[in-house]
Amino acid sequence: MKKIAIIGGGASGLMAALAAARSGANVTLYEHNNAVGKKILASGNGRCNIINTTVSYHDYAGSDPQFVTYALKQLSFHYFQSFCHSIGLLLDIKDDGRCYPLSNEAKSVLIAFKSAVSGAGVTILTECAVTALSKESAGFIVTSDNNKRRYDKVLIATGSEAAPQLGATADGYTFARNFGHEIIPPYPSLVQLHLSSKHAPKMAGVKTVAEVTLLIDGKSNTTVTGDILFASYGISGLAILDVSQKASFALLHKQRVSLSLNLLPQFDTQTLTNTLDKLFASIPNQSVQNALCGLLPAKIVTYLLDDAQIPLSVCVSTLGPKEIKKLVYLIREWKFEVTDTHGFKHAEVSGGGVSTAQVNHKTMESKLVEGLYFAGEVLDIVGRRGGYNFNFAWASGMIAGKEMAK
Ligand SMILES: Cc1cc2nc3c(=O)[nH]c(=O)nc-3n(C[C@H](O)[C@H](O)[C@H](O)COP(=O)(O)OP(=O)(O)OC[C@H]3O[C@@H](n4cnc5c(N)ncnc54)[C@H](O)[C@@H]3O)c2cc1C
């Protein structure tokens, strides 16, 4: 019977533990928190967007996103759904492919996994931080709380540095580096952005729907439409999270990052010009501030007019075509420089991590050290929003667990 250690009781570690134990291995799971699965509980606003019905490597970023393809094929959606049934977890499948537990509570996912893992005979050691990992001829030595235990194989499933308040550590990178593995510099992803704008903090709390274009070194990179929310530090909202991976990666590489906001994406330039012309003609004696409040949130109007250098009290009948053109331009392309992300503490996930070039994509085993495996977010793979991060954590954990038991 193979003696296996799994470091990290998150999504990938729990899945690996179950797969390995069901395949006949003697499994010990180390978790430094007082309980396993803290990120599962916090995920999806407490609902856990557990997987997506459609997935491909295009939903991931990393030095080699195609690394995920084999693993995702092994854990197809239908396979995962039957697996969930086998541990007593039913899924609610949304029209856009996102899946949640039918209970709508992340807790159900954790309860199901924990019972399955315990039922399969896995030894779970909580409040047990692994502090060192070394290899000797007959296997690995895992050191925790001054205890040293020997195992045939070890899985590093320690996740990333994102959300340290939930127990995230960079320990997996240290262990991997000590074995000669390359670490692609980690960066926060699915995270809010800091802006160098005197206006943004004054608009804190204002939420609207916008078309957000991410510009890298002045060139348009990605455009998404969705909620944006101004904040004291800059900007958040789902549309911002959706462009944050590329923004954060570009910032890490010292590129110039900015956002262009189209505040009324439902209008093209001509329609918006006509709309403003008509609106202003119908209320000629109104101030431009009041007139624009019929179209946009009031606080946005104040600072947009400031950037357009049009006094708030100017009567709309006095605005000429040049000013209207300027307004139309700013409403459609209001630009903000991005100076930073809101950091790992606020990020849902992290890009970067253990280089996938040194890991076998079919087994998750290190190409450098026999018997050493990796799964989940510790690897240089990061998914977009929509259940894709768990998707890869389950898939890579399952493969690693089965392979380790061989
Ligand atoms: C607020 C939030 C919401 C999210 N929502 C979603 C969502 O809805 N859908 C989605 O797909 N993804 C979501 N994610 C991302 C998802 O949670 C992660 O991608 C996923 O948990 C990664 O799994 P993992 O097993 O690789 O790492 P983790 O789940 O982070 O597990 C790693 C475990 O290792 C433990 N550990 C670390 N170092 C040590 C050590 N030295 N010794 C012992 N234990 C250690 C940690 O405490 C942790 O329990 C969310 C993340 C956050 C923070």
The ligand as a MOL file (V3000), in Angstrom:
LIG
                    3D

  0  0  0     0  0            999 V3000
M  V30 BEGIN CTAB
M  V30 COUNTS 53 58 0 0 0
M  V30 BEGIN ATOM
M  V30 1 C -13.2460 34.7150 -1.9260 0
M  V30 2 C -12.9840 33.6600 -2.9830 0
M  V30 3 C -14.0300 33.2270 -3.7910 0
M  V30 4 C -13.7930 32.2680 -4.8060 0
M  V30 5 N -14.8560 31.8240 -5.5400 0
M  V30 6 C -14.6370 30.8940 -6.5000 0
M  V30 7 C -15.7240 30.3320 -7.2370 0
M  V30 8 O -16.8960 30.6150 -6.9610 0
M  V30 9 N -15.4160 29.4450 -8.2420 0
M  V30 10 C -14.1210 29.0630 -8.5270 0
M  V30 11 O -13.9300 28.2680 -9.4480 0
M  V30 12 N -13.0890 29.5280 -7.8050 0
M  V30 13 C -13.3010 30.4120 -6.7950 0
M  V30 14 N -12.2520 30.8680 -6.0420 0
M  V30 15 C -10.9130 30.3080 -6.3130 0
M  V30 16 C -10.7740 28.9030 -5.6640 0
M  V30 17 O -11.1630 28.9830 -4.3190 0
M  V30 18 C -9.3360 28.4160 -5.7610 0
M  V30 19 O -8.8880 28.4800 -7.0940 0
M  V30 20 C -9.2250 26.9810 -5.2710 0
M  V30 21 O -9.6060 26.9270 -3.9240 0
M  V30 22 C -7.8140 26.4560 -5.4320 0
M  V30 23 O -7.7390 25.1990 -4.8250 0
M  V30 24 P -6.3510 24.6550 -4.2750 0
M  V30 25 O -6.6180 23.3490 -3.6610 0
M  V30 26 O -5.3190 24.7360 -5.3090 0
M  V30 27 O -5.9180 25.7270 -3.1540 0
M  V30 28 P -6.6590 26.1300 -1.8070 0
M  V30 29 O -8.1070 25.8890 -1.8880 0
M  V30 30 O -6.1720 27.4960 -1.4900 0
M  V30 31 O -6.0720 25.1010 -0.7540 0
M  V30 32 C -4.7460 25.1320 -0.2980 0
M  V30 33 C -4.7420 24.6890 1.1380 0
M  V30 34 O -3.4060 24.5240 1.5780 0
M  V30 35 C -3.2930 24.9610 2.9190 0
M  V30 36 N -1.8660 25.2370 3.1770 0
M  V30 37 C -1.0980 26.2130 2.6490 0
M  V30 38 N 0.1520 26.0910 3.0990 0
M  V30 39 C 0.1870 25.0220 3.9360 0
M  V30 40 C 1.1990 24.3850 4.7170 0
M  V30 41 N 2.4670 24.8200 4.7270 0
M  V30 42 N 0.8670 23.2970 5.4530 0
M  V30 43 C -0.4070 22.8250 5.4740 0
M  V30 44 N -1.4000 23.3920 4.7600 0
M  V30 45 C -1.1150 24.4720 3.9840 0
M  V30 46 C -4.1970 26.1920 2.9200 0
M  V30 47 O -4.6000 26.5410 4.2220 0
M  V30 48 C -5.3610 25.7200 2.0650 0
M  V30 49 O -6.3670 25.1010 2.8330 0
M  V30 50 C -12.4750 31.7880 -5.0120 0
M  V30 51 C -11.4290 32.2180 -4.1890 0
M  V30 52 C -11.6760 33.1340 -3.1710 0
M  V30 53 C -10.5330 33.5850 -2.2880 0
M  V30 END ATOM
M  V30 BEGIN BOND
M  V30 1 1 1 2
M  V30 2 1 2 3
M  V30 3 2 2 52
M  V30 4 2 3 4
M  V30 5 1 4 5
M  V30 6 1 4 50
M  V30 7 2 5 6
M  V30 8 1 6 7
M  V30 9 1 6 13
M  V30 10 2 7 8
M  V30 11 1 7 9
M  V30 12 1 9 10
M  V30 13 2 10 11
M  V30 14 1 10 12
M  V30 15 2 12 13
M  V30 16 1 13 14
M  V30 17 1 14 15
M  V30 18 1 14 50
M  V30 19 1 15 16
M  V30 20 1 16 17
M  V30 21 1 16 18
M  V30 22 1 18 19
M  V30 23 1 18 20
M  V30 24 1 20 21
M  V30 25 1 20 22
M  V30 26 1 22 23
M  V30 27 1 23 24
M  V30 28 2 24 25
M  V30 29 1 24 26
M  V30 30 1 24 27
M  V30 31 1 27 28
M  V30 32 2 28 29
M  V30 33 1 28 30
M  V30 34 1 28 31
M  V30 35 1 31 32
M  V30 36 1 32 33
M  V30 37 1 33 34
M  V30 38 1 33 48
M  V30 39 1 34 35
M  V30 40 1 35 36
M  V30 41 1 35 46
M  V30 42 1 36 37
M  V30 43 1 36 45
M  V30 44 2 37 38
M  V30 45 1 38 39
M  V30 46 1 39 40
M  V30 47 2 39 45
M  V30 48 1 40 41
M  V30 49 2 40 42
M  V30 50 1 42 43
M  V30 51 2 43 44
M  V30 52 1 44 45
M  V30 53 1 46 47
M  V30 54 1 46 48
M  V30 55 1 48 49
M  V30 56 2 50 51
M  V30 57 1 51 52
M  V30 58 1 52 53
M  V30 END BOND
M  V30 END CTAB
M  END
